[in-house]
Amino acid sequence: FPRTLLGVRVDVIKSNPKAHLSPEELDERRRIASIPIRPGTLIKSPAGELGTIALLVMSRSSATPYVLGSGHVMLVAGNQFFQPNPTAKDALGLTVERVERALGDAAIASYSGRSINNRPVGFNKRITSIRPVQLGDELSMSGAFSGVTKGVVDSVGMKYFPYDDGGINVPGFNIRPKIAGTMLSVNGDSGALWYDASGAGVGINVGGEGEAEPWAFASHLVDMMSLLDVEI
């Protein structure tokens, strides 16, 4: 472009436009085979366990690629999962490799043959870093069933979860809705990533409730990735 046009200064503004999808279209994207694989999409086992992909990570020692998700969904090494489900066209097979449930709630599963993009469904940035949580953090979550929800961290500590295979105290942080009364997490969102507006990952969704005072609870992402020996 010329510097001026008919006496008017010309400028070029760099932009990165994104399609504004309807909520229905976003929901559909989460529950179909995701090519490339992305955070915020559904995984399901042949037995019916549902979860959400948090991040695409790799082993620090071998560079092996993994899907990072929920420990109480994946349960034990060797379990089989599929993205989005066992019967879907182009379903991606996942094999659980390691599970951490003593000091949090997370797991990794191996896969092959598919590209990745660490941009959560419904978010316009890739997740490029992780950081510890801070009280008052304003975070978003991309869940396979709730979609994108927003909350504020109001406490850090332990919360008891009465799982079918035995109740455990999970270290992590509690999130309250940014808008009072808004649901934050439902069944199937376990494993979803909590992240900040800059694109830094902070937590892995464990669960929540949606009655009079909705809340959600997440494991510390930094701790879980360290224990599982993985990185972005």
Secondary structure in CASP SS format (residue, H / E / C, confidence):
PFRMAT SS
TARGET T0000
AUTHOR 0000-0000-0000
METHOD secondary structure of the structure
MODEL  1
F C 1.00
P C 1.00
R C 1.00
T E 1.00
L E 1.00
L C 1.00
G C 1.00
V E 1.00
R E 1.00
V C 1.00
D C 1.00
V C 1.00
I C 1.00
K C 1.00
S C 1.00
N C 1.00
P C 1.00
K C 1.00
A C 1.00
H C 1.00
L C 1.00
S C 1.00
P H 1.00
E H 1.00
E H 1.00
L H 1.00
D H 1.00
E H 1.00
R H 1.00
R H 1.00
R C 1.00
I C 1.00
A C 1.00
S C 1.00
I C 1.00
P C 1.00
I E 1.00
R C 1.00
P C 1.00
G C 1.00
T C 1.00
L E 1.00
I E 1.00
K E 1.00
S C 1.00
P C 1.00
A C 1.00
G C 1.00
E C 1.00
L E 1.00
G E 1.00
T E 1.00
I C 1.00
A C 1.00
L E 1.00
L E 1.00
V E 1.00
M E 1.00
S E 1.00
R C 1.00
S C 1.00
S C 1.00
A C 1.00
T C 1.00
P E 1.00
Y E 1.00
V E 1.00
L E 1.00
G E 1.00
S C 1.00
G H 1.00
H H 1.00
V H 1.00
M H 1.00
L C 1.00
V C 1.00
A C 1.00
G C 1.00
N C 1.00
Q E 1.00
F E 1.00
F E 1.00
Q E 1.00
P C 1.00
N C 1.00
P C 1.00
T C 1.00
A C 1.00
K C 1.00
D C 1.00
A C 1.00
L E 1.00
G E 1.00
L E 1.00
T E 1.00
V E 1.00
E E 1.00
R E 1.00
V E 1.00
E E 1.00
R C 1.00
A C 1.00
L C 1.00
G C 1.00
D C 1.00
A E 1.00
A E 1.00
I E 1.00
A E 1.00
S E 1.00
Y C 1.00
S C 1.00
G C 1.00
R C 1.00
S C 1.00
I E 1.00
N C 1.00
N C 1.00
R C 1.00
P C 1.00
V C 1.00
G C 1.00
F C 1.00
N C 1.00
K C 1.00
R C 1.00
I C 1.00
T C 1.00
S E 1.00
I E 1.00
R C 1.00
P C 1.00
V C 1.00
Q C 1.00
L C 1.00
G C 1.00
D C 1.00
E E 1.00
L E 1.00
S E 1.00
M E 1.00
S E 1.00
G E 1.00
A C 1.00
F C 1.00
S C 1.00
G E 1.00
V E 1.00
T E 1.00
K E 1.00
G E 1.00
V E 1.00
V E 1.00
D E 1.00
S E 1.00
V E 1.00
G E 1.00
M E 1.00
K E 1.00
Y E 1.00
F E 1.00
P C 1.00
Y C 1.00
D C 1.00
D C 1.00
G C 1.00
G C 1.00
I E 1.00
N E 1.00
V E 1.00
P E 1.00
G E 1.00
F E 1.00
N E 1.00
I E 1.00
R E 1.00
P E 1.00
K C 1.00
I C 1.00
A C 1.00
G C 1.00
T C 1.00
M C 1.00
L C 1.00
S C 1.00
V C 1.00
N C 1.00
G C 1.00
D C 1.00
S C 1.00
G C 1.00
A C 1.00
L E 1.00
W E 1.00
Y E 1.00
D C 1.00
A C 1.00
S C 1.00
G C 1.00
A E 1.00
G E 1.00
V E 1.00
G E 1.00
I E 1.00
N E 1.00
V E 1.00
G E 1.00
G E 1.00
E E 1.00
G C 1.00
E C 1.00
A C 1.00
E C 1.00
P C 1.00
W E 1.00
A E 1.00
F E 1.00
A E 1.00
S E 1.00
H E 1.00
L H 1.00
V H 1.00
D H 1.00
M H 1.00
M H 1.00
S H 1.00
L H 1.00
L C 1.00
D C 1.00
V E 1.00
E E 1.00
I C 1.00
END
